[in-house]
Amino acid sequence: MPADELPDDVAMLRRMLIAEREARAAREAELAAAQACLVSKTIEIEKLKVQIARLRRQQFGRSSEKIERIIEQLELMLDELETEAAVEPGPADPSAADEDERAPARRKSPGRRPLPGHLARRENPCRHLAPFRGFLHADGYAGFGALYQADGGKPANVAEVFCWAHVRRKFHDLHLAGSPLAKQALDRIGGLFDVERAIGGLPPDMRQRIRQSRAAPPVEQLAVFLDASLPKLSSKSELAGAIRYARSRWPALTRYLTDGRLEISNNAAERAIRPLALGRKNWIFAGSDSVGLQPTGLTRGGERAAAMYTLIETAKLNGLDPEAYLREVLGRIADHPINRITELLPWNLSPRSATLAA
């Protein structure tokens, strides 16, 4: 506040000074808490990395399957922690806020223009997936709920497939807190993942047959175990919540048993989008404001980013190193016939040399 606008009343000035000191102390406390939280997460991330590295060195012998289960769960925890640390906003520096209050008014940067009126602020999953027919393997996001509902007596066009890794995570956290019942549930779920590791890469019909013989009976036994355990627990306990979380999704959890094309978890998809989640704060300006005022102009940056993600992830799926693949394409595309551009797609370029192999 300019000096000539300050009140002459000493008592008023004293109250203003006290209020300013209290506000500064609150901002400093908020900053200290945020920094402590970030340090705690960083330490936990490093501990998890050390645990995973140590377990990988022990990943041989009779206990290798059990160790593999632990590694998978730790990697899931690590992914979530790193994603949270990457996207969590930090509080403003209190000294910077004070400087802003004392500084004279300055012209603010115009920043990014708002989205055109015809663009939705948030994509509606039901509208986006309206033409889709089949299975949707996802987490429990409520926005998908309407997709799984029957309409006018007709069965739903989309069948829900839920992720066992999300269920396992809840019991794993409670096991770490010392719950014997959570440990038993975790071991039973771990047995289902052991079956999946043994049948990875087999044709869908064989996977289905093996699941019916080796996984379906343990799944039924797990349901009996959970139902028998629930009445023994306080309804408000975290373990009771974990059991209800699993049992309320049982049809979607067990759907993978009936179709060999389905997976027990969507870990592969979550790992594939992990780089996007870690970097999205850095890529917030993917939209291009420089291409003009046409409605399509503001979306071109996002469309180009989506095309790049598609090429990079497709290169990975085809055993290519993405950076080497893009370098190869950029080096050849200028002299390549436009009517044969498909020859440069990832599945048409084999990893014939170390420069392209992942």
C-alpha positions as CSV (number, residue, x, y, z in Angstrom):
1,M,0.0,0.0,0.0
2,P,1.4,3.5,-0.9
3,A,2.5,5.5,2.1
4,D,0.1,8.3,1.4
5,E,-2.8,5.8,1.7
6,L,-1.8,4.6,5.2
7,P,-4.2,5.6,8.0
8,D,-3.1,8.1,10.6
9,D,-4.5,6.1,13.5
10,V,-1.7,4.4,15.4
11,A,-3.9,1.6,16.7
12,M,-5.1,0.8,13.1
13,L,-1.5,0.7,11.9
14,R,-0.6,-1.7,14.7
15,R,-3.5,-4.0,13.8
16,M,-2.5,-3.9,10.1
17,L,1.1,-4.7,11.0
18,I,0.0,-7.7,13.2
19,A,-2.3,-9.0,10.4
20,E,0.5,-8.7,7.9
21,R,2.9,-10.7,10.2
22,E,0.3,-13.4,10.7
23,A,-0.3,-13.7,7.0
24,R,3.4,-13.9,6.4
25,A,3.7,-16.6,9.1
26,A,0.9,-18.6,7.5
27,R,2.4,-18.4,4.1
28,E,5.8,-19.5,5.4
29,A,4.2,-22.4,7.3
30,E,2.4,-23.5,4.1
31,L,5.6,-23.4,2.2
32,A,7.5,-25.4,4.8
33,A,4.7,-28.0,4.9
34,A,4.8,-28.4,1.2
35,Q,8.6,-28.7,1.1
36,A,8.5,-31.3,3.9
37,C,5.9,-33.3,2.0
38,L,7.9,-33.1,-1.2
39,V,11.1,-34.2,0.7
40,S,9.1,-37.1,2.2
41,K,7.9,-38.3,-1.2
42,T,11.4,-38.0,-2.7
43,I,12.8,-40.1,0.1
44,E,10.1,-42.7,-0.3
45,I,10.7,-42.8,-4.0
46,E,14.4,-43.4,-3.5
47,K,13.7,-46.1,-0.9
48,L,11.3,-47.9,-3.3
49,K,13.9,-47.7,-6.1
50,V,16.5,-49.3,-3.7
51,Q,14.0,-52.0,-2.7
52,I,13.2,-52.8,-6.3
53,A,16.9,-53.0,-7.3
54,R,17.7,-55.3,-4.4
55,L,14.8,-57.6,-5.2
56,R,15.7,-57.8,-8.9
57,R,19.1,-59.1,-7.8
58,Q,17.4,-61.8,-5.8
59,Q,14.9,-62.7,-8.6
60,F,16.1,-66.3,-9.1
61,G,15.4,-69.6,-7.5
62,R,12.4,-71.1,-5.8
63,S,11.1,-67.8,-4.4
64,S,11.3,-65.9,-7.7
65,E,7.6,-65.8,-8.3
66,K,6.9,-64.3,-4.8
67,I,9.6,-61.7,-5.4
68,E,8.1,-60.9,-8.8
69,R,4.8,-60.2,-7.1
70,I,6.5,-57.8,-4.6
71,I,8.4,-56.1,-7.4
72,E,5.2,-55.5,-9.4
73,Q,3.5,-54.0,-6.4
74,L,6.4,-51.8,-5.5
75,E,6.6,-50.6,-9.1
76,L,2.9,-49.6,-9.0
77,M,3.5,-47.6,-5.8
78,L,6.6,-46.0,-7.3
79,D,4.6,-45.0,-10.4
80,E,1.9,-43.4,-8.3
81,L,4.4,-41.5,-6.1
82,E,6.4,-40.2,-9.0
83,T,3.2,-39.1,-10.8
84,E,1.9,-37.3,-7.7
85,A,5.3,-35.6,-7.1
86,A,5.4,-34.4,-10.7
87,V,1.9,-32.9,-10.9
88,E,1.5,-31.6,-7.3
89,P,1.5,-27.8,-7.3
90,G,3.8,-26.1,-4.8
91,P,2.7,-23.0,-2.9
92,A,3.9,-19.6,-3.9
93,D,7.1,-18.2,-2.4
94,P,5.9,-15.9,0.4
95,S,8.7,-13.4,-0.3
96,A,7.6,-13.2,-3.9
97,A,4.0,-12.5,-2.8
98,D,5.3,-9.7,-0.6
99,E,7.2,-8.2,-3.4
100,D,4.1,-8.3,-5.6
101,E,2.1,-6.4,-2.9
102,R,4.8,-3.7,-2.7
103,A,5.5,-3.4,-6.4
104,P,3.7,-0.8,-8.5
105,A,0.9,-2.1,-10.7
106,R,2.3,-3.6,-13.9
107,R,0.6,-4.6,-17.1
108,K,-0.2,-8.3,-16.9
109,S,0.7,-10.7,-19.7
110,P,-2.3,-11.5,-21.8
111,G,-1.6,-15.3,-21.4
112,R,-3.4,-17.9,-23.3
113,R,-6.7,-17.1,-24.9
114,P,-9.7,-19.2,-23.7
115,L,-10.8,-22.3,-25.7
116,P,-13.3,-21.6,-28.5
117,G,-16.9,-22.0,-27.4
118,H,-17.4,-25.1,-29.7
119,L,-14.7,-27.1,-27.8
120,A,-15.7,-29.1,-24.8
121,R,-13.8,-28.2,-21.6
122,R,-14.0,-31.9,-20.5
123,E,-14.5,-34.8,-22.8
124,N,-17.5,-36.9,-21.9
125,P,-16.5,-40.6,-22.0
126,C,-20.0,-41.7,-22.9
127,R,-20.1,-39.4,-25.9
128,H,-16.5,-40.2,-26.9
129,L,-17.0,-43.9,-26.8
130,A,-20.6,-44.0,-28.1
131,P,-19.7,-46.0,-31.3
132,F,-17.5,-48.5,-29.3
133,R,-18.6,-52.1,-28.8
134,G,-16.5,-54.5,-26.7
135,F,-14.6,-54.6,-23.4
136,L,-13.3,-51.6,-21.5
137,H,-10.4,-52.3,-19.2
138,A,-10.1,-49.4,-16.8
139,D,-10.1,-48.3,-13.2
140,G,-13.2,-47.3,-11.2
141,Y,-13.6,-43.8,-12.8
142,A,-17.3,-42.9,-12.3
143,G,-17.5,-41.3,-15.8
144,F,-17.5,-44.7,-17.4
145,G,-20.5,-46.0,-15.4
146,A,-23.2,-45.2,-17.9
147,L,-21.3,-47.2,-20.6
148,Y,-21.9,-50.4,-18.6
149,Q,-25.6,-49.9,-18.1
150,A,-28.3,-51.8,-20.2
151,D,-30.5,-49.5,-22.2
152,G,-34.2,-50.3,-22.8
153,G,-33.8,-54.0,-22.1
154,K,-30.9,-54.3,-24.4
155,P,-27.5,-55.4,-22.9
156,A,-24.8,-52.8,-22.6
157,N,-22.5,-52.3,-25.6
158,V,-19.5,-52.1,-23.4
159,A,-18.5,-54.7,-20.8
160,E,-16.5,-53.6,-17.9
161,V,-13.2,-55.3,-17.1
162,F,-11.7,-54.2,-13.7
163,C,-8.1,-54.2,-12.7
164,W,-6.9,-56.7,-10.1
165,A,-3.8,-54.6,-9.4
166,H,-5.9,-51.8,-7.9
167,V,-7.5,-54.3,-5.6
168,R,-4.2,-55.8,-4.7
169,R,-2.8,-52.4,-3.9
170,K,-5.4,-51.8,-1.1
171,F,-4.6,-55.1,0.6
172,H,-0.8,-54.5,0.1
173,D,-1.0,-51.2,2.0
174,L,-2.9,-52.9,4.9
175,H,-0.4,-55.8,4.9
176,L,2.4,-53.3,5.4
177,A,0.5,-51.9,8.3
178,G,0.5,-55.4,9.9
179,S,-2.9,-56.9,9.0
180,P,-2.7,-60.8,8.9
181,L,-6.0,-61.0,7.0
182,A,-4.7,-58.5,4.4
183,K,-1.6,-60.7,4.0
184,Q,-3.8,-63.8,3.3
185,A,-5.9,-61.9,0.7
186,L,-2.7,-60.6,-0.8
187,D,-1.2,-64.1,-1.1
188,R,-4.3,-65.4,-2.8
189,I,-4.4,-62.5,-5.3
190,G,-0.7,-63.1,-5.9
191,G,-1.4,-66.7,-6.9
192,L,-3.7,-65.3,-9.7
193,F,-0.8,-63.2,-11.0
194,D,1.5,-66.2,-10.9
195,V,-0.9,-68.0,-13.3
196,E,-0.8,-65.0,-15.7
197,R,3.0,-64.9,-15.7
198,A,3.0,-68.6,-16.7
199,I,0.6,-68.1,-19.7
200,G,1.9,-64.8,-21.0
201,G,2.2,-64.9,-24.8
202,L,0.0,-68.0,-25.3
203,P,-3.0,-67.9,-27.7
204,P,-6.2,-66.5,-26.2
205,D,-8.1,-69.9,-26.3
206,M,-5.3,-71.6,-24.4
207,R,-5.1,-68.8,-21.9
208,Q,-8.9,-69.1,-21.3
209,R,-8.7,-72.9,-20.8
210,I,-5.8,-72.6,-18.3
211,R,-7.5,-69.8,-16.4
212,Q,-10.6,-71.9,-16.0
213,S,-8.6,-74.8,-14.6
214,R,-6.0,-72.9,-12.6
215,A,-7.4,-69.5,-11.7
216,A,-11.2,-69.8,-11.5
217,P,-11.2,-72.2,-8.4
218,P,-8.8,-69.8,-6.4
219,V,-11.0,-66.9,-7.4
220,E,-14.1,-68.6,-6.0
221,Q,-12.1,-69.5,-2.8
222,L,-11.0,-65.9,-2.5
223,A,-14.6,-64.7,-2.7
224,V,-15.6,-67.2,0.1
225,F,-12.6,-66.0,2.2
226,L,-13.5,-62.3,1.8
227,D,-17.2,-62.9,2.6
228,A,-16.3,-64.9,5.7
229,S,-13.8,-62.2,6.9
230,L,-16.0,-59.2,6.4
231,P,-18.5,-59.8,9.3
232,K,-15.5,-60.2,11.7
233,L,-14.4,-56.6,11.0
234,S,-15.6,-53.2,12.0
235,S,-17.6,-51.8,9.1
236,K,-15.6,-48.6,9.3
237,S,-12.2,-50.3,9.2
238,E,-9.9,-49.9,6.1
239,L,-9.8,-53.6,5.6
240,A,-13.6,-53.9,5.5
241,G,-13.5,-51.1,2.9
242,A,-10.9,-52.9,0.9
243,I,-13.1,-56.1,0.9
244,R,-16.2,-54.1,-0.1
245,Y,-14.2,-52.4,-2.9
246,A,-13.3,-55.8,-4.3
247,R,-16.6,-57.6,-3.9
248,S,-18.7,-54.7,-5.3
249,R,-16.6,-55.1,-8.5
250,W,-16.6,-58.9,-8.7
251,P,-18.3,-59.4,-12.0
252,A,-15.9,-57.0,-13.7
253,L,-12.9,-58.4,-11.8
254,T,-13.6,-62.0,-12.9
255,R,-14.5,-61.2,-16.5
256,Y,-10.9,-61.9,-17.6
257,L,-11.5,-65.6,-16.7
258,T,-14.0,-65.9,-19.6
259,D,-12.0,-64.4,-22.4
260,G,-8.3,-65.1,-23.2
261,R,-7.9,-61.8,-24.9
262,L,-8.4,-59.9,-21.6
263,E,-5.7,-59.2,-19.0
264,I,-5.8,-59.5,-15.3
265,S,-4.8,-55.8,-14.9
266,N,-4.3,-52.7,-16.9
267,N,-0.8,-52.1,-15.7
268,A,0.5,-52.2,-19.2
269,A,-1.7,-49.3,-20.2
270,E,-0.9,-47.3,-17.1
271,R,2.8,-47.7,-17.6
272,A,2.4,-46.6,-21.2
273,I,0.8,-43.3,-20.2
274,R,3.1,-42.7,-17.3
275,P,5.4,-40.4,-19.2
276,L,2.4,-38.2,-20.1
277,A,1.3,-38.0,-16.5
278,L,4.9,-37.2,-15.3
279,G,5.4,-34.5,-18.0
280,R,1.9,-32.9,-18.4
281,K,2.8,-29.8,-16.4
282,N,5.7,-29.2,-18.8
283,W,3.4,-29.8,-21.9
284,I,0.6,-27.5,-20.8
285,F,1.1,-25.3,-23.8
286,A,0.7,-28.1,-26.4
287,G,-2.1,-26.0,-28.0
288,S,-0.8,-23.5,-30.6
289,D,-2.0,-19.9,-30.3
290,S,0.2,-18.8,-33.2
291,V,-1.7,-20.4,-36.1
292,G,-4.5,-17.9,-36.1
293,L,-8.0,-17.4,-34.8
294,Q,-9.7,-20.2,-36.7
295,P,-11.5,-22.7,-34.4
296,T,-9.2,-25.5,-35.5
297,G,-6.1,-23.5,-35.0
298,L,-6.1,-23.8,-31.2
299,T,-6.3,-27.6,-31.3
300,R,-3.5,-28.3,-33.8
301,G,-0.8,-28.4,-31.2
302,G,-2.7,-31.1,-29.2
303,E,-3.4,-33.1,-32.4
304,R,0.3,-33.0,-33.4
305,A,1.3,-34.1,-29.8
306,A,-1.2,-37.0,-30.1
307,A,0.3,-38.0,-33.4
308,M,3.8,-38.0,-31.9
309,Y,2.7,-40.1,-28.9
310,T,1.1,-42.6,-31.3
311,L,4.3,-43.0,-33.4
312,I,6.5,-43.3,-30.3
313,E,4.4,-45.9,-28.5
314,T,3.8,-47.9,-31.7
315,A,7.6,-47.9,-32.3
316,K,8.0,-49.4,-28.8
317,L,5.3,-52.1,-29.4
318,N,7.3,-53.1,-32.5
319,G,10.6,-53.5,-30.7
320,L,12.1,-50.2,-32.0
321,D,13.9,-47.5,-30.1
322,P,11.6,-44.5,-30.6
323,E,14.5,-42.0,-30.9
324,A,16.3,-44.1,-33.4
325,Y,13.1,-44.8,-35.4
326,L,12.3,-41.0,-35.6
327,R,15.8,-40.3,-36.7
328,E,15.6,-42.9,-39.4
329,V,12.3,-41.6,-40.7
330,L,13.4,-38.0,-40.7
331,G,16.5,-38.9,-42.6
332,R,14.5,-40.8,-45.3
333,I,11.2,-39.0,-45.6
334,A,12.3,-36.1,-47.8
335,D,13.3,-38.4,-50.7
336,H,10.6,-41.0,-50.0
337,P,7.7,-41.3,-52.5
338,I,4.5,-39.9,-50.9
339,N,2.4,-42.8,-52.3
340,R,4.7,-45.3,-50.4
341,I,4.7,-43.4,-47.1
342,T,3.3,-46.5,-45.2
343,E,6.7,-48.2,-45.7
344,L,8.0,-45.9,-43.0
345,L,5.4,-46.9,-40.4
346,P,6.9,-48.7,-37.3
347,W,5.7,-52.2,-38.2
348,N,7.3,-52.0,-41.7
349,L,10.7,-51.1,-40.3
350,S,12.2,-54.1,-38.6
351,P,14.8,-53.7,-35.9
352,R,17.5,-54.9,-38.4
353,S,20.3,-53.1,-36.7
354,A,21.3,-52.0,-33.2
355,T,20.5,-48.5,-34.1
356,L,16.8,-49.3,-34.4
357,A,16.4,-52.1,-31.9
358,A,14.9,-51.1,-28.5
